[in-house]
């Protein structure tokens, strides 16, 4: 299919004429169909229906069986491992340039069609009697910005298209020119500014929809992302103006002052983040760590319950969330609690768990830290950061009741050899509890029938965005950053004296298990900056933030020459004697790899720590994660490049290839 048919088609959107009256929760409802300006866009309900119709495509929330992309997103980082490794990211020759593919303009066209039809009416006063019309226009500006942010993270340089393009090659080439990433970022921020101006404040429709504070938070995220990307990738060829930047083929003699742009972005990130951070209340963490599944209570730990409640409309920290359940004939459910109760084919990595501080604020390796060692999970968690204690299972934690077990109390033991290896098993032995529910009806074993609410945007990010942007800009912590840091650590029940942590930090130790300790392949020398990154890593356990952070920090160059071996729990010292059950609580036996074809666990002769990808030699990361620097961004499909050329020649196209990738299909990255 030609690019112009796939990406820039002017045909009207196929959807059903629903007005979504009173529908505040964005269930998987069909968008309006047969949309024409004569019959649609007549009132604010129709504007709102048009925008909410794309929520499920654009926001990462779980549905069906499984934990969803938020939790699983960290599985291809230094935070987590999955039962199946990400072979495209962490091998040198398995991620290949595609011949054809979709660059993602369909959602952009959806937004642009809305603006083409609605903005003239809005500016003429057509919607004066509809109080929410401006808000829904703001939602569409936000959605276009959100789509473009996804494209910025994927490709970097990208065409900026604001019109519904006509179906002729000249017009398509004029609008399809790949633009420098800094200009794309500025375009995104401009759309977010328009959204902020138009959107209602938090509280609108129970926070099931986009609001002003969500847009401010995302503005801070985008500005910080691009500022850090440009700072840490500068000079690599991936930033416009670099000597090796491929965009010169279309933008000859292009220059811009990267440092000035970075400083301006950091200031924007700070300003937007502060407007959110100063106006939210962090949810209380009582440090009550568990419940008896036979008689669970409510209100025992609001912080834990924030991830398993049915209704988040009253939680100040939650800026936007997704409701689940039934509206009309549509029922939307997910499997997050069920996966947690029976393990979900993922696991936290040893290096991640070790990055959490002791409650006294010291790293585990520091003299006098009081670390209890890692022979048991309880020891690992003892006297540690409250987030580790609360959101990771230990032997003292109960497993929740499920639909197939409502009578027997079980304590947690890792499932290292599951019966259903396709979906279950504690890949590393460290299982996350964030999202666990003690309501057995939410734990439908083997099925995705849960209806617990899911967070889309959480205001705590604003505190961390401000801290990082402000320190990157100024080189020291201002009063707001200090206050925010203490607030986050207070909730985590970690000593609020962050300077004690900074002084005790040994970067060589941190670099063993934390890729965020690096930028451009070099260990950070700034221990304050590193500890800001550490705080972010620990706060967002299981929330899918890690990959974006690692990319913007340029934190994987060191893997090019030094492969990283993912490891989990200390299994072969003593845990192998107690962790002897599968998800059905039946006893299992261990067969050590990698040479035995029946192996189900890595060999004790290699390491006492379980190595999930050393069970057998038949996987591509058997010898560890490696890296190509081109993998920071994705290649463009060759056929799409050819189609935006006057003679279908790659060298004359307005879509140049991404840095480090060849202009021949089915070839791996070059750099």
C-alpha positions as CSV (number, residue, x, y, z in Angstrom):
1,X,0.0,0.0,0.0
2,X,1.4,3.4,-0.9
3,X,2.4,5.8,1.8
4,X,-0.1,8.5,0.8
5,X,-2.9,5.9,1.0
6,X,-1.8,4.8,4.4
7,X,-0.6,7.9,6.1
8,X,-2.2,11.0,4.5
9,X,-5.6,9.7,3.2
10,X,-8.3,12.4,3.4
11,X,-11.2,9.9,3.7
12,X,-13.4,10.6,6.7
13,X,-13.0,8.6,9.9
14,X,-14.9,5.3,10.1
15,X,-16.7,5.3,13.5
16,X,-20.3,5.0,15.0
17,X,-22.6,8.0,15.7
18,X,-22.4,7.8,19.4
19,X,-22.6,10.9,21.6
20,X,-21.2,9.3,24.7
21,X,-23.7,11.1,26.9
22,X,-22.7,10.8,30.5
23,X,-19.8,8.4,29.7
24,X,-17.0,9.6,31.9
25,X,-14.9,6.5,31.9
26,X,-13.0,5.7,28.7
27,X,-14.0,2.1,28.1
28,X,-13.2,0.3,24.9
29,X,-16.1,2.0,23.1
30,X,-16.2,2.5,19.3
31,X,-15.6,6.0,18.0
32,X,-18.3,7.8,16.0
33,X,-18.9,6.5,12.5
34,X,-19.9,8.2,9.3
35,X,-18.5,11.4,10.6
36,X,-19.3,14.3,8.3
37,X,-19.2,18.0,9.2
38,X,-22.8,18.4,8.2
39,X,-24.1,15.8,10.7
40,X,-21.3,15.9,13.3
41,X,-19.3,18.4,15.3
42,X,-22.6,20.1,16.2
43,X,-22.2,20.3,20.0
44,X,-19.8,19.7,22.8
45,X,-21.0,16.1,23.3
46,X,-20.0,15.2,19.8
47,X,-16.6,16.9,20.2
48,X,-16.1,15.0,23.3
49,X,-17.1,11.7,21.7
50,X,-14.6,12.3,18.9
51,X,-11.7,12.8,21.3
52,X,-12.5,10.0,23.7
53,X,-12.8,7.5,20.9
54,X,-9.0,7.5,20.6
55,X,-8.1,7.3,24.3
56,X,-7.6,3.5,24.3
57,X,-5.3,3.6,21.3
58,X,-3.2,6.4,22.8
59,X,-3.0,5.7,26.5
60,X,-1.2,2.6,27.8
61,X,-3.7,0.8,30.1
62,X,-4.2,-2.9,30.5
63,X,-7.0,-4.9,29.0
64,X,-7.8,-8.6,28.8
65,X,-5.5,-11.2,30.3
66,X,-2.2,-9.9,31.5
67,X,-0.6,-7.2,33.4
68,X,-0.6,-4.8,30.5
69,X,2.0,-2.8,28.8
70,X,2.7,-0.4,31.7
71,X,4.2,-3.1,34.0
72,X,5.6,-5.1,31.2
73,X,7.3,-2.1,29.6
74,X,10.1,-2.2,32.1
75,X,10.8,-5.9,31.3
76,X,13.2,-4.9,28.5
77,X,15.4,-2.6,30.7
78,X,17.7,-3.0,33.7
79,X,14.6,-3.0,36.0
80,X,12.9,-6.2,34.9
81,X,13.2,-9.3,32.8
82,X,10.5,-11.2,31.0
83,X,10.3,-14.9,30.1
84,X,11.1,-13.9,26.5
85,X,13.9,-11.5,26.1
86,X,13.8,-8.4,23.9
87,X,16.0,-9.5,21.1
88,X,15.6,-6.5,19.0
89,X,16.9,-4.0,21.5
90,X,19.8,-6.0,23.1
91,X,21.4,-7.9,20.2
92,X,23.6,-6.5,17.5
93,X,22.1,-8.1,14.4
94,X,18.5,-9.1,15.0
95,X,16.8,-5.7,14.7
96,X,16.6,-5.2,11.0
97,X,15.5,-2.3,8.8
98,X,12.0,-3.0,7.6
99,X,11.1,-2.9,3.9
100,X,7.6,-1.3,4.5
101,X,5.6,-0.2,7.5
102,X,3.4,2.4,9.0
103,X,5.0,5.6,10.4
104,X,1.9,6.4,12.4
105,X,0.3,9.3,10.6
106,X,-3.2,7.9,11.0
107,X,-3.8,9.3,14.5
108,X,-2.3,12.6,13.4
109,X,-4.7,12.8,10.5
110,X,-7.5,12.1,12.9
111,X,-6.6,15.1,14.9
112,X,-6.0,17.4,12.0
113,X,-9.4,16.6,10.5
114,X,-10.9,17.7,13.8
115,X,-9.1,21.0,13.7
116,X,-9.9,21.6,10.1
117,X,-13.7,21.2,10.8
118,X,-14.0,22.5,14.3
119,X,-11.6,25.4,14.7
120,X,-13.4,27.7,12.2
121,X,-16.7,27.1,13.9
122,X,-15.2,27.7,17.3
123,X,-13.5,30.9,16.3
124,X,-16.8,32.1,14.7
125,X,-18.7,31.6,18.0
126,X,-20.6,28.5,16.8
127,X,-20.1,26.7,20.2
128,X,-20.8,29.6,22.5
129,X,-23.7,27.9,24.1
130,X,-21.8,24.7,24.8
131,X,-19.7,25.0,28.0
132,X,-17.4,22.1,27.4
133,X,-16.6,22.8,23.7
134,X,-13.3,24.6,24.5
135,X,-12.3,21.7,26.8
136,X,-12.7,19.1,24.1
137,X,-10.7,21.2,21.6
138,X,-8.1,21.3,24.3
139,X,-8.2,17.5,24.5
140,X,-7.5,17.2,20.8
141,X,-4.5,19.5,21.0
142,X,-3.3,17.3,23.9
143,X,-3.9,14.1,21.8
144,X,-2.0,15.5,18.9
145,X,0.9,16.4,21.2
146,X,0.8,13.0,22.8
147,X,1.0,11.2,19.4
148,X,3.8,13.4,18.3
149,X,5.7,12.8,21.6
150,X,5.4,9.1,20.8
151,X,6.9,9.7,17.4
152,X,9.6,11.9,18.8
153,X,10.7,9.1,21.2
154,X,10.6,6.5,18.4
155,X,12.2,8.3,15.5
156,X,13.6,11.7,16.7
157,X,13.3,13.8,13.5
158,X,9.8,13.5,12.1
159,X,7.5,15.3,9.7
160,X,5.3,18.1,11.2
161,X,1.9,17.8,9.6
162,X,-0.9,20.2,10.7
163,X,-3.3,19.9,7.7
164,X,-5.4,17.2,6.1
165,X,-3.1,16.7,3.1
166,X,-4.4,16.3,-0.4
167,X,-3.7,13.1,-2.3
168,X,-1.0,14.2,-4.7
169,X,2.7,13.6,-4.6
170,X,3.8,17.2,-4.6
171,X,1.6,18.0,-1.6
172,X,2.6,14.8,0.2
173,X,6.3,15.5,-0.3
174,X,5.9,19.1,0.9
175,X,4.2,18.0,4.1
176,X,6.2,14.8,4.6
177,X,9.6,16.4,5.0
178,X,11.4,15.0,8.0
179,X,12.0,17.8,10.4
180,X,14.7,18.2,13.1
181,X,13.7,16.7,16.5
182,X,14.2,20.0,18.3
183,X,11.5,21.6,16.1
184,X,9.2,18.6,16.6
185,X,9.6,19.0,20.4
186,X,8.8,22.7,20.2
187,X,5.7,21.9,18.1
188,X,4.6,19.4,20.8
189,X,5.1,22.0,23.5
190,X,3.1,24.6,21.5
191,X,0.2,22.2,21.2
192,X,0.4,21.5,24.9
193,X,0.3,25.2,25.7
194,X,-2.9,25.5,23.6
195,X,-4.4,22.5,25.5
196,X,-3.5,24.0,28.9
197,X,-5.3,27.2,27.9
198,X,-8.5,25.4,27.0
199,X,-8.8,22.4,29.4
200,X,-10.8,22.3,32.6
201,X,-8.9,21.8,35.8
202,X,-8.5,18.5,37.6
203,X,-11.8,17.1,38.7
204,X,-13.5,17.3,35.4
205,X,-15.5,14.1,34.8
206,X,-14.0,12.5,37.9
207,X,-10.5,12.6,36.3
208,X,-11.4,10.0,33.8
209,X,-10.5,12.5,31.1
210,X,-7.6,14.7,30.2
211,X,-7.4,17.9,32.3
212,X,-5.3,21.0,32.6
213,X,-3.0,19.4,35.2
214,X,-2.4,16.3,33.0
215,X,-1.3,18.6,30.2
216,X,1.0,20.5,32.5
217,X,2.5,17.3,33.7
218,X,3.0,16.0,30.2
219,X,4.5,19.4,29.2
220,X,7.1,18.9,31.9
221,X,7.7,15.4,30.7
222,X,8.2,16.3,27.1
223,X,10.5,19.3,27.9
224,X,12.6,17.3,30.3
225,X,12.8,14.4,27.8
226,X,14.0,16.5,24.9
227,X,16.4,18.7,27.1
228,X,18.1,15.6,28.4
229,X,18.2,13.9,25.1
230,X,19.8,16.9,23.4
231,X,22.3,17.3,26.3
232,X,23.4,13.7,26.6
233,X,23.3,12.8,22.9
234,X,24.9,16.0,21.7
235,X,27.8,15.2,19.3
236,X,26.7,11.7,18.5
237,X,25.0,12.4,15.2
238,X,21.5,12.0,16.7
239,X,21.1,15.7,17.5
240,X,20.4,18.2,14.7
241,X,23.5,20.2,14.0
242,X,25.9,17.4,14.9
243,X,28.6,16.8,12.3
244,X,27.2,13.3,11.6
245,X,23.5,14.3,11.5
246,X,21.7,12.7,8.5
247,X,19.3,15.6,8.2
248,X,21.8,17.7,6.3
249,X,20.6,15.9,3.1
250,X,17.3,17.9,3.4
251,X,18.3,20.7,5.7
252,X,21.8,21.8,4.5
253,X,23.7,24.2,6.7
254,X,21.2,23.7,9.5
255,X,22.4,25.0,12.8
256,X,20.8,25.8,16.2
257,X,22.3,26.5,19.6
258,X,21.7,23.2,21.5
259,X,22.8,24.5,24.9
260,X,20.4,27.5,24.7
261,X,17.6,25.2,23.6
262,X,18.3,22.8,26.4
263,X,18.2,25.6,29.0
264,X,14.9,26.9,27.6
265,X,13.4,23.4,27.7
266,X,14.5,22.9,31.3
267,X,12.9,26.1,32.3
268,X,9.6,25.1,30.6
269,X,9.8,21.7,32.4
270,X,10.3,23.4,35.7
271,X,7.5,25.9,35.3
272,X,5.0,23.3,34.2
273,X,6.0,20.7,36.8
274,X,5.8,23.3,39.7
275,X,2.2,24.2,38.8
276,X,1.3,20.5,39.5
277,X,3.7,19.7,42.3
278,X,2.6,22.6,44.5
279,X,-1.0,21.6,44.3
280,X,-1.2,17.9,45.0
281,X,-1.1,15.8,48.2
282,X,0.9,12.7,48.1
283,X,-1.1,9.6,49.1
284,X,-0.3,8.4,52.6
285,X,1.9,5.3,53.2
286,X,1.2,3.9,56.6
287,X,3.9,1.2,56.2
288,X,1.3,-1.5,57.0
289,X,2.8,-4.0,54.6
290,X,0.2,-6.8,54.3
291,X,-3.3,-8.1,54.8
292,X,-4.8,-11.4,55.8
293,X,-6.6,-12.5,52.6
294,X,-9.3,-14.2,54.7
295,X,-10.4,-10.9,56.3
296,X,-9.0,-8.0,54.3
297,X,-9.8,-4.4,55.4
298,X,-9.9,-1.1,53.6
299,X,-7.9,2.0,54.5
300,X,-5.0,-0.1,55.8
301,X,-2.5,1.5,53.5
302,X,-3.8,4.2,51.0
303,X,-0.5,4.1,49.0
304,X,-0.8,0.4,48.4
305,X,-4.5,0.6,47.8
306,X,-4.1,3.4,45.2
307,X,-3.0,0.7,42.8
308,X,-5.9,-1.7,43.5
309,X,-8.9,0.5,44.2
310,X,-12.1,0.5,42.2
311,X,-12.5,4.2,42.2
312,X,-9.6,6.8,42.2
313,X,-11.7,9.9,41.7
314,X,-10.9,11.1,45.3
315,X,-7.2,10.4,45.2
316,X,-5.5,13.8,44.9
317,X,-2.2,12.4,43.5
318,X,-4.0,10.7,40.6
319,X,-4.4,13.2,37.8
320,X,-6.1,10.8,35.4
321,X,-7.2,7.2,35.7
322,X,-9.2,4.6,33.7
323,X,-12.4,3.1,35.1
324,X,-13.3,-0.4,34.2
325,X,-16.6,-2.2,34.2
326,X,-19.8,-2.2,32.1
327,X,-21.4,0.7,30.2
328,X,-24.4,-0.4,28.2
329,X,-23.4,-3.6,26.5
330,X,-19.6,-3.0,26.7
331,X,-17.6,-4.6,29.5
332,X,-13.9,-3.8,29.9
333,X,-11.7,-5.8,32.3
334,X,-8.0,-6.6,32.8
335,X,-5.8,-9.2,34.5
336,X,-3.4,-7.2,36.6
337,X,-4.3,-8.6,40.1
338,X,-4.7,-12.1,38.7
339,X,-1.3,-12.0,37.1
340,X,0.3,-10.8,40.4
341,X,-1.5,-13.5,42.4
342,X,-0.1,-16.3,40.2
343,X,3.0,-14.7,38.8
344,X,3.1,-13.1,35.3
345,X,6.2,-14.2,33.5
346,X,8.3,-11.1,34.6
347,X,10.6,-10.4,37.5
348,X,12.6,-7.5,39.0
349,X,16.3,-7.7,38.5
350,X,18.9,-8.0,41.2
351,X,20.5,-4.7,40.2
352,X,17.2,-2.9,40.5
353,X,16.4,-4.3,43.9
354,X,19.9,-3.4,45.1
355,X,19.5,0.2,44.1
356,X,16.8,0.8,46.8
357,X,18.3,2.4,49.9
358,X,18.2,1.3,53.4
359,X,15.5,3.2,55.5
360,X,18.4,5.1,57.1
361,X,19.2,6.6,53.7
362,X,22.4,4.6,53.1
363,X,23.1,2.4,50.0
364,X,23.3,-1.3,51.0
365,X,27.1,-1.4,50.4
366,X,27.9,1.6,52.7
367,X,29.6,1.0,56.0
368,X,27.0,0.8,58.8
369,X,24.1,0.5,56.4
370,X,22.6,-2.5,58.3
371,X,21.9,-4.5,55.2
372,X,20.8,-8.0,56.1
373,X,22.0,-9.7,52.9
374,X,20.1,-11.5,50.2
375,X,19.9,-15.1,51.3
376,X,16.1,-14.7,51.7
377,X,13.7,-12.2,50.3
378,X,12.8,-11.1,53.8
379,X,16.4,-10.3,54.4
380,X,16.6,-8.3,51.2
381,X,13.6,-6.2,52.2
382,X,14.4,-5.8,55.9
383,X,14.9,-2.1,57.0
384,X,14.9,-0.9,53.4
385,X,13.1,1.8,51.4
386,X,9.4,1.5,52.1
387,X,8.6,1.2,48.4
388,X,10.7,-2.0,48.2
389,X,9.1,-3.4,51.4
390,X,5.6,-2.6,50.2
391,X,5.7,-3.4,46.5
392,X,7.9,-6.5,46.3
393,X,7.0,-9.9,47.7
394,X,8.9,-11.6,50.5
395,X,8.4,-14.9,52.3
396,X,6.4,-13.2,55.0
397,X,3.8,-11.9,52.5
398,X,0.5,-13.6,52.0
399,X,-0.6,-14.6,48.5
400,X,-4.1,-13.2,47.9
401,X,-7.1,-15.5,47.5
402,X,-8.1,-16.2,44.0
403,X,-11.2,-17.7,42.3
404,X,-9.6,-21.1,42.5
405,X,-8.3,-20.7,46.1
406,X,-10.6,-19.1,48.7
407,X,-9.7,-21.3,51.7
408,X,-6.0,-21.9,52.2
409,X,-3.6,-19.3,53.3
410,X,-0.3,-19.4,51.4
411,X,2.8,-17.4,52.0
412,X,4.8,-16.3,49.0
413,X,7.6,-18.4,47.5
414,X,9.0,-17.7,44.1
415,X,7.7,-19.8,41.2
416,X,10.9,-20.6,39.4
417,X,9.6,-23.6,37.4
418,X,5.9,-22.8,36.5
419,X,3.5,-25.3,35.0
420,X,2.4,-22.7,32.4
421,X,5.7,-21.4,31.2
422,X,4.0,-19.2,28.5
423,X,2.4,-16.9,30.9
424,X,3.4,-17.6,34.5
425,X,6.6,-17.9,36.6
426,X,8.8,-15.6,38.6
427,X,11.5,-15.1,36.0
428,X,14.0,-13.7,38.5
429,X,12.3,-14.6,41.8
430,X,11.6,-10.9,42.6
431,X,7.9,-10.5,42.1
432,X,6.2,-7.1,42.1
433,X,3.1,-6.4,44.3
434,X,2.1,-3.1,42.9
435,X,-1.5,-3.7,41.7
436,X,-2.2,-6.6,44.0
437,X,-5.8,-6.9,45.2
438,X,-7.0,-8.7,48.3
439,X,-10.5,-8.9,46.8
440,X,-10.6,-12.4,45.6
441,X,-13.2,-11.5,42.9
442,X,-10.5,-9.4,41.3
443,X,-8.1,-12.4,41.1
444,X,-9.7,-14.6,38.5
445,X,-7.1,-17.3,38.1
446,X,-6.1,-17.6,34.5
447,X,-8.5,-14.9,33.2
448,X,-8.6,-11.1,32.9
449,X,-11.8,-10.4,34.8
450,X,-10.6,-7.6,37.1
451,X,-12.1,-4.2,37.2
452,X,-9.7,-2.3,39.5
453,X,-9.0,1.2,38.4
454,X,-5.7,1.9,36.5
455,X,-3.7,5.1,36.8
456,X,-2.8,6.9,33.6
457,X,-1.0,10.0,35.0
458,X,0.3,10.4,38.6
459,X,1.2,13.8,40.0
460,X,4.3,12.6,41.9
461,X,6.1,12.6,38.5
462,X,5.9,16.4,38.6
463,X,8.0,16.6,41.7
464,X,10.7,14.4,40.2
465,X,10.5,16.2,36.8
466,X,11.1,19.5,38.6
467,X,14.0,18.2,40.7
468,X,15.8,16.8,37.7
469,X,15.2,19.8,35.4
470,X,16.1,22.3,38.0
471,X,19.4,20.5,39.0
472,X,20.3,20.0,35.3
473,X,19.8,23.7,34.7
474,X,21.3,25.2,37.8
475,X,23.8,22.6,39.1
476,X,22.4,22.9,42.7
477,X,19.1,22.2,44.4
478,X,16.8,25.1,45.1
479,X,14.3,25.2,47.9
480,X,11.5,23.6,45.9
481,X,13.7,20.7,44.8
482,X,14.8,20.1,48.4
483,X,11.2,20.2,49.6
484,X,10.0,17.8,46.9
485,X,12.8,15.4,47.6
486,X,12.1,15.3,51.3
487,X,8.4,14.8,50.6
488,X,9.0,11.8,48.3
489,X,11.4,10.2,50.8
490,X,9.0,10.9,53.7
491,X,6.3,8.9,52.0
492,X,8.9,6.1,51.2
493,X,9.9,6.1,54.9
494,X,13.5,6.8,54.0
495,X,15.7,9.2,56.0
496,X,15.0,12.7,54.4
497,X,18.7,13.6,54.7
498,X,19.4,13.1,51.0
499,X,22.9,14.6,51.4
500,X,23.8,11.6,53.6
501,X,22.9,9.4,50.7
502,X,24.9,11.5,48.2
503,X,28.0,11.4,50.5
504,X,27.8,7.6,50.8
505,X,27.3,6.9,47.1
506,X,30.0,5.0,45.4
507,X,29.5,5.3,41.6
508,X,31.5,2.2,40.8
509,X,29.2,0.2,43.0
510,X,26.1,1.8,41.5
511,X,27.3,1.1,38.0
512,X,27.2,-2.6,38.5
513,X,23.4,-2.8,38.3
514,X,22.1,0.6,37.3
515,X,22.4,1.8,33.7
516,X,21.2,5.2,34.9
517,X,24.6,5.6,36.5
518,X,25.9,6.2,33.0
519,X,25.6,8.7,30.2
520,X,27.4,8.2,26.8
521,X,29.1,5.1,28.3
522,X,30.8,6.9,31.1
523,X,29.9,6.7,34.8
524,X,28.4,9.9,36.2
525,X,30.8,11.9,38.4
526,X,27.9,14.0,39.8
527,X,26.5,11.9,42.7
528,X,23.6,14.3,43.3
529,X,22.4,13.9,39.7
530,X,22.7,10.2,40.0
531,X,20.7,10.1,43.2
532,X,17.9,12.1,41.5
533,X,17.9,9.5,38.8
534,X,17.9,6.8,41.5
535,X,14.9,8.4,43.2
536,X,13.0,8.4,40.0
537,X,13.8,4.7,39.3
538,X,12.6,3.6,42.8
539,X,9.4,5.7,42.7
540,X,8.2,4.3,39.4
541,X,8.7,0.6,40.0
542,X,6.3,-1.2,37.7
543,X,5.0,2.0,36.0
544,X,6.7,1.7,32.6
545,X,8.9,4.8,32.8
546,X,12.4,3.3,32.7
547,X,13.0,2.8,29.0
548,X,12.3,6.5,28.1
549,X,14.6,7.6,30.9
550,X,17.4,5.3,29.8
551,X,17.1,6.6,26.2
552,X,17.1,10.3,27.1
553,X,20.0,9.9,29.4
554,X,22.0,8.0,26.7
555,X,22.5,5.3,29.3
556,X,23.3,2.2,27.2
557,X,26.5,3.0,25.3
558,X,28.6,0.9,27.8
559,X,26.8,-2.2,26.7
560,X,28.4,-2.0,23.3
561,X,31.7,-3.5,24.6
562,X,30.5,-4.9,28.0
563,X,27.5,-7.2,27.8
564,X,25.1,-7.1,30.8
565,X,24.0,-10.3,32.4
566,X,20.5,-10.1,33.9
567,X,20.3,-11.8,37.3
568,X,17.6,-12.3,40.0
569,X,17.5,-13.7,43.5
570,X,20.2,-15.5,45.4
571,X,18.7,-18.9,44.6
572,X,21.5,-21.4,45.1
573,X,22.6,-20.5,48.6
574,X,19.4,-21.7,50.3
575,X,16.3,-20.6,48.5
576,X,16.3,-23.6,46.3
577,X,15.3,-25.7,49.3
578,X,12.1,-23.7,49.9
579,X,11.0,-22.4,46.6
580,X,9.9,-25.8,45.3
581,X,6.3,-25.1,44.2
582,X,4.6,-24.1,40.9
583,X,1.6,-21.7,40.6
584,X,-0.8,-24.6,41.5
585,X,1.2,-25.1,44.7
586,X,2.4,-28.5,43.5
587,X,6.0,-29.5,44.2
588,X,8.5,-29.3,41.3
589,X,12.1,-30.5,40.7
590,X,14.9,-28.4,39.3
591,X,17.1,-29.3,36.4
592,X,20.1,-27.1,35.9
593,X,21.1,-25.7,32.5
594,X,22.4,-24.9,30.1
595,X,23.3,-28.3,28.6
596,X,20.4,-30.4,29.8
597,X,17.5,-30.1,27.3
598,X,15.0,-30.4,30.2
599,X,16.7,-27.5,32.1
600,X,14.4,-25.1,34.0
601,X,16.9,-23.1,36.0
602,X,20.3,-21.7,35.5
603,X,23.3,-23.5,36.9
604,X,24.6,-23.0,40.4
605,X,28.2,-23.4,39.1
606,X,27.8,-20.2,37.2
607,X,26.3,-18.1,39.9
608,X,24.3,-18.4,43.1
609,X,22.0,-15.8,41.5
610,X,19.4,-17.0,39.1
611,X,20.2,-16.0,35.5
612,X,16.9,-16.2,33.5
613,X,18.5,-16.4,30.1
614,X,21.2,-18.9,30.9
615,X,18.8,-21.8,31.3
616,X,19.6,-23.1,27.8
617,X,21.8,-21.8,25.0
618,X,19.0,-21.5,22.5
619,X,18.3,-17.8,23.0
620,X,19.9,-14.7,21.6
621,X,20.9,-13.1,24.8
622,X,22.5,-16.2,26.4
623,X,25.7,-14.3,26.8
624,X,24.1,-11.1,28.0
625,X,22.6,-7.9,26.7
626,X,24.6,-6.1,24.0
627,X,23.8,-2.8,22.3
628,X,24.0,-0.8,19.1
629,X,23.8,3.0,19.6
630,X,21.5,3.2,16.6
631,X,18.9,1.4,18.7
632,X,18.2,4.6,20.6
633,X,15.8,5.4,17.8
634,X,14.0,3.3,15.2
635,X,14.7,3.1,11.5
636,X,12.3,4.2,8.8
637,X,10.9,1.6,6.4
638,X,12.7,1.7,3.1
639,X,9.6,1.8,1.0
640,X,8.2,4.7,2.9
641,X,11.4,6.7,2.2
642,X,11.2,5.8,-1.5
643,X,7.6,6.9,-1.8
644,X,8.4,10.4,-0.7
645,X,11.0,10.9,-3.4
646,X,10.4,12.4,-6.8
647,X,12.0,9.4,-8.5
648,X,11.5,6.9,-5.7
649,X,15.2,7.0,-4.9
650,X,16.2,6.9,-1.3
651,X,18.9,9.6,-1.8
652,X,16.4,12.1,-3.1
653,X,13.6,11.5,-0.5
654,X,12.4,14.1,2.0
655,X,12.4,11.2,4.5
656,X,16.1,10.5,5.3
657,X,17.1,7.4,7.2
658,X,17.6,7.5,11.0
659,X,21.2,7.9,12.3
660,X,23.1,4.7,12.4
661,X,20.7,2.7,10.2
662,X,21.3,1.6,6.6
663,X,19.2,2.5,3.6
664,X,18.8,-1.2,2.6
665,X,16.0,-3.3,4.0
666,X,16.6,-6.4,6.1
667,X,20.0,-5.1,7.4
668,X,21.0,-4.5,11.0
669,X,22.1,-1.2,12.5
670,X,25.5,0.0,11.3
671,X,26.6,1.9,14.4
